[in-house]
Amino acid sequence: MARLIGHSKSKYTTGTCLGSSRGRGWHGLLAERWQHAEGDLGEVLPRDTEVIVMLDGQLRVRRRGDGRVQQHHAMPGTVWLCPAGIREDMIHLYGEIRESIHLYLPALPLSKTALADLDVDPSCVRLRYEGGFHDPVIEAIGRTVAEELRHPSPVATLLIGTLSAALGAYILRNYSNLSPASHPLPPAKGMLDGRRLARVLQLIDTHLDRDLTLDELAREACLSPFHFARAFKAATGESPHRYLLQRRLDRAKALLGAGTLTMTEVALACGFSSAAHFATSFKRANGVTPSSFRSA
């Protein structure tokens, strides 16, 4: 898969990048937090599909893409969709966007999502050039990703993989020429039988000390990443990233109780990046620090 590069100053000539997921090892999407001043933005022909959610600000926006002019008033939660291959040749901001989250989805994985998850020919799918709308699902995903940029969690890789798979399938079903009613999702319950679930759980327990991706777990279950995430939650009652975090914390409790490893060694053995990161996650989940737990 080609590396996701975003637009940077080629499009956001008035903007300041507040943070990026570049270099974090995330799979499935590139995320950037931006602040934009009033003015004209640059003209681009995007290689990747971009989903933007405004988090803070209130202004009027005028833009043109795919031969269509759109004008709207934007407020927190406003969403813009810019499909790959559709040139935007005019964007003007009549005010400041104090913070927005930009999510870039690569075109090839979107095509795989169309084929594997929706069973449609990717060449027949066209995303719509839409802007100025509100969608609680897209907003929730955007805000979760923005929070991961500010405060990375110990299971960020798996969480972001799950969110990118969900977002890809969601925009294909709801913001394309496809009709959601004509492409219903199969029931998640029963897609992950006991034998395959056991293999997945064994894979997780064997590799608690490193980042696991959604693609790895999905391959073990012989499902697409999107269907696997749905099936795993239906089978266990938990999302893959929450299950992984709980298993890491359970392992940490056992190692703390044994008392043979230092805090740093426990942290690394359970997949946390540092003792400080481990202590924060452990206290958030258990109400006490690892040191207090060990002493008790």
Secondary structure as the mmCIF struct_conf table of DSSP 4:
data_model
#
loop_
_struct_conf.conf_type_id
_struct_conf.id
_struct_conf.beg_label_comp_id
_struct_conf.beg_label_asym_id
_struct_conf.beg_label_seq_id
_struct_conf.end_label_comp_id
_struct_conf.end_label_asym_id
_struct_conf.end_label_seq_id
HELX_LH_PP_P HELX_LH_PP_P1 ALA A 2 LEU A 4
HELX_RH_3T_P HELX_RH_3T_P1 SER A 8 SER A 10
TURN_TY1_P TURN_TY1_P1 LYS A 11 LYS A 11
TURN_TY1_P TURN_TY1_P2 THR A 13 THR A 14
STRN STRN1 GLY A 15 SER A 20
TURN_TY1_P TURN_TY1_P3 ARG A 22 GLY A 25
BEND BEND1 GLY A 28 GLY A 28
STRN STRN2 LEU A 30 HIS A 36
BEND BEND2 GLU A 38 GLU A 38
STRN STRN3 GLY A 39 ASP A 40
HELX_LH_PP_P HELX_LH_PP_P2 LEU A 41 GLU A 43
STRN STRN4 VAL A 44 VAL A 44
BEND BEND3 ARG A 47 ASP A 48
STRN STRN5 THR A 49 GLY A 57
STRN STRN6 LEU A 59 GLY A 65
TURN_TY1_P TURN_TY1_P4 ASP A 66 GLY A 67
STRN STRN7 ARG A 68 ALA A 74
TURN_TY1_P TURN_TY1_P5 PRO A 76 GLY A 77
STRN STRN8 THR A 78 CYS A 82
TURN_TY1_P TURN_TY1_P6 ALA A 84 GLY A 85
STRN STRN9 GLU A 88 TYR A 94
BEND BEND4 GLY A 95 GLY A 95
STRN STRN10 ILE A 97 LEU A 105
HELX_RH_AL_P HELX_RH_AL_P1 ALA A 107 LEU A 118
HELX_RH_3T_P HELX_RH_3T_P2 PRO A 122 CYS A 124
STRN STRN11 LEU A 127 LEU A 127
STRN STRN12 GLU A 130 HIS A 134
HELX_RH_AL_P HELX_RH_AL_P2 PRO A 136 ARG A 150
BEND BEND5 HIS A 151 HIS A 151
TURN_TY1_P TURN_TY1_P7 PRO A 154 VAL A 155
HELX_RH_AL_P HELX_RH_AL_P3 ALA A 156 ASN A 174
BEND BEND6 TYR A 175 TYR A 175
STRN STRN13 SER A 176 SER A 176
BEND BEND7 ASN A 177 LEU A 178
HELX_RH_3T_P HELX_RH_3T_P3 PRO A 180 SER A 182
BEND BEND8 HIS A 183 HIS A 183
HELX_LH_PP_P HELX_LH_PP_P3 PRO A 184 PRO A 187
BEND BEND9 ALA A 188 ALA A 188
TURN_TY1_P TURN_TY1_P8 LYS A 189 GLY A 190
BEND BEND10 MET A 191 LEU A 192
HELX_RH_AL_P HELX_RH_AL_P4 GLY A 194 THR A 206
TURN_TY1_P TURN_TY1_P9 HIS A 207 ASP A 209
BEND BEND11 ARG A 210 ARG A 210
HELX_RH_AL_P HELX_RH_AL_P5 LEU A 214 ALA A 221
TURN_TY1_P TURN_TY1_P10 CYS A 222 CYS A 222
BEND BEND12 LEU A 223 LEU A 223
HELX_RH_AL_P HELX_RH_AL_P6 PRO A 225 THR A 236
BEND BEND13 GLY A 237 GLU A 238
HELX_RH_AL_P HELX_RH_AL_P7 PRO A 240 ALA A 258
TURN_TY1_P TURN_TY1_P11 GLY A 259 GLY A 259
BEND BEND14 LEU A 261 LEU A 261
HELX_RH_AL_P HELX_RH_AL_P8 MET A 263 ALA A 269
TURN_TY1_P TURN_TY1_P12 CYS A 270 GLY A 271
BEND BEND15 SER A 273 SER A 274
HELX_RH_AL_P HELX_RH_AL_P9 ALA A 275 ASN A 286
BEND BEND16 GLY A 287 VAL A 288
HELX_RH_AL_P HELX_RH_AL_P10 PRO A 290 SER A 295
#
